[in-house]
Amino acid sequence: MSQSCRMFCGFMSSFVGWIGLIIATATNDWVITCKYGMHTCKKMDELGSKGLWAECVVSTSLYHCTALNQILVLPAYIQTSRALMVAACIAGVPSLALVMMALPCVKLANETDEAKHKRAILGGVLILFMSLCGIVSTVWFPIGAHQEEHLMSFGLSLYAGWVGAALCFLGGAMMTCCSGGGAELQQQPHNRFYYSKHSGTANSMPPAANHAKNAHV
């Protein structure tokens, strides 16, 4: 796979992963909670879901959510997960912009390969930071919810966060490790061309050999 294909795949993977993190942050279906068995809770309409911003009651005839506005009394795992997910979503804007400008098909005026390579490395590091934030949040949240109340299963928002964090890790790793040498110096030819005073034609022999030949002549 060429360098251009690797960088484009890294950009697309990071972009899709960022969308997954945004979906996970905006929705509240992180974990499904229930005090009894799943079948009993569905029959009694006591099945609930919990996310970063609200706690909902899910039933066949009712879907009601209560916003988690009491910031000072919220558990630490909710506050930390909120901060990390919001930071990951915000960091996606500059990181993807840097990666997009580092693509081989994008060329800025008077830009060197070294500057493009540094831009790809910086964007890849930011994407890895996004992945780390998503992994910590999506792992810590269900553990904290299980300790606080009985956890029945994982929600779709949590799966979106896991997939998004994994894709961001893959894209960030590709941009950081596989973006190429960047500042590849122009390979200068080892054989210099020397011109004879008499013939005016190019001679690719080294200087020492050329002088020795002229001396014998």
Backbone hydrogen bonds, N-H to C=O, Kabsch-Sander energy under -0.5 kcal/mol:
donor,donor_aa,acceptor,acceptor_aa,energy
6,R,2,S,-2.2
7,M,3,Q,-2.4
8,F,4,S,-2.2
9,C,5,C,-2.6
10,G,6,R,-2.4
11,F,7,M,-2.2
12,M,8,F,-2.5
13,S,9,C,-2.5
14,S,10,G,-2.1
15,F,11,F,-2.4
16,V,12,M,-2.5
17,G,13,S,-2.2
18,W,14,S,-2.3
19,I,15,F,-2.0
20,G,16,V,-2.1
21,L,17,G,-2.0
22,I,18,W,-2.2
23,I,19,I,-2.4
24,A,20,G,-2.2
25,T,21,L,-2.2
26,A,22,I,-2.3
27,T,23,I,-1.6
30,W,28,N,-0.6
30,W,50,K,-1.1
31,V,50,K,-1.8
32,I,153,S,-2.8
33,T,31,V,-0.5
33,T,48,G,-2.7
34,C,150,H,-1.6
41,C,37,G,-2.7
42,K,38,M,-2.1
43,K,39,H,-1.9
44,M,40,T,-2.3
46,E,41,C,-2.7
47,L,41,C,-0.6
47,L,58,V,-0.6
48,G,33,T,-2.4
49,S,56,C,-2.0
50,K,31,V,-2.1
51,G,54,A,-2.3
52,L,27,T,-0.6
55,E,66,T,-2.4
56,C,49,S,-3.1
57,V,64,H,-3.0
58,V,47,L,-3.2
58,V,56,C,-0.5
59,S,62,L,-1.9
64,H,57,V,-1.6
66,T,55,E,-2.8
67,A,65,C,-0.5
68,L,53,W,-2.8
69,N,67,A,-1.3
71,I,69,N,-2.0
73,V,70,Q,-0.7
74,L,70,Q,-0.8
74,L,71,I,-0.6
79,Q,75,P,-1.8
80,T,76,A,-2.7
81,S,77,Y,-1.8
82,R,78,I,-2.4
83,A,79,Q,-2.2
84,L,80,T,-2.5
85,M,81,S,-2.4
86,V,82,R,-2.6
87,A,83,A,-2.2
88,A,84,L,-2.2
89,C,85,M,-2.3
90,I,86,V,-2.4
91,A,87,A,-2.5
92,G,88,A,-1.0
93,V,90,I,-1.2
95,S,91,A,-1.8
96,L,92,G,-2.0
97,A,93,V,-1.7
98,L,94,P,-2.4
99,V,95,S,-2.3
100,M,96,L,-2.5
101,M,97,A,-2.0
102,A,98,L,-0.9
102,A,99,V,-0.5
103,L,100,M,-1.1
106,V,103,L,-1.6
107,K,105,C,-0.5
111,E,108,L,-1.1
116,K,112,T,-1.7
117,H,113,D,-2.3
118,K,114,E,-2.3
119,R,115,A,-2.0
120,A,116,K,-2.0
121,I,117,H,-2.3
122,L,118,K,-2.5
123,G,119,R,-2.4
124,G,120,A,-2.4
125,V,121,I,-2.2
126,L,122,L,-2.1
127,I,123,G,-2.0
128,L,124,G,-2.2
129,F,125,V,-1.9
130,M,126,L,-2.1
131,S,127,I,-2.3
132,L,128,L,-2.3
133,C,129,F,-2.3
134,G,130,M,-2.4
135,I,131,S,-2.6
136,V,132,L,-2.4
137,S,133,C,-2.1
138,T,134,G,-2.5
139,V,135,I,-1.4
140,W,136,V,-2.5
141,F,137,S,-2.4
143,I,139,V,-1.0
144,G,140,W,-2.6
145,A,141,F,-2.7
146,H,142,P,-2.1
147,Q,143,I,-1.8
148,E,144,G,-1.9
149,E,145,A,-2.7
152,M,32,I,-2.7
152,M,150,H,-0.5
153,S,32,I,-1.4
155,G,30,W,-3.3
157,S,29,D,-1.7
158,L,29,D,-0.9
159,Y,155,G,-1.5
160,A,156,L,-2.3
161,G,157,S,-2.0
162,W,158,L,-2.2
163,V,159,Y,-2.6
164,G,160,A,-2.5
165,A,161,G,-2.5
166,A,162,W,-2.3
167,L,163,V,-2.5
168,C,164,G,-2.2
169,F,165,A,-2.1
170,L,166,A,-2.3
171,G,167,L,-2.8
172,G,168,C,-2.9
173,A,169,F,-2.2
174,M,170,L,-2.1
175,M,171,G,-2.3
176,T,172,G,-2.2
177,C,173,A,-2.7
178,C,174,M,-1.6
183,A,181,G,-2.3
184,E,182,G,-2.2
185,L,183,A,-0.6
188,Q,186,Q,-0.6
192,R,190,H,-0.8
194,Y,192,R,-0.5
194,Y,203,N,-2.6
196,S,201,T,-1.3
200,G,196,S,-1.4
203,N,194,Y,-2.1
210,N,206,P,-2.1
211,H,207,P,-2.6
212,A,208,A,-2.2
213,K,209,A,-2.0
214,N,210,N,-2.1
215,A,211,H,-2.1
216,H,212,A,-1.9
217,V,213,K,-1.6
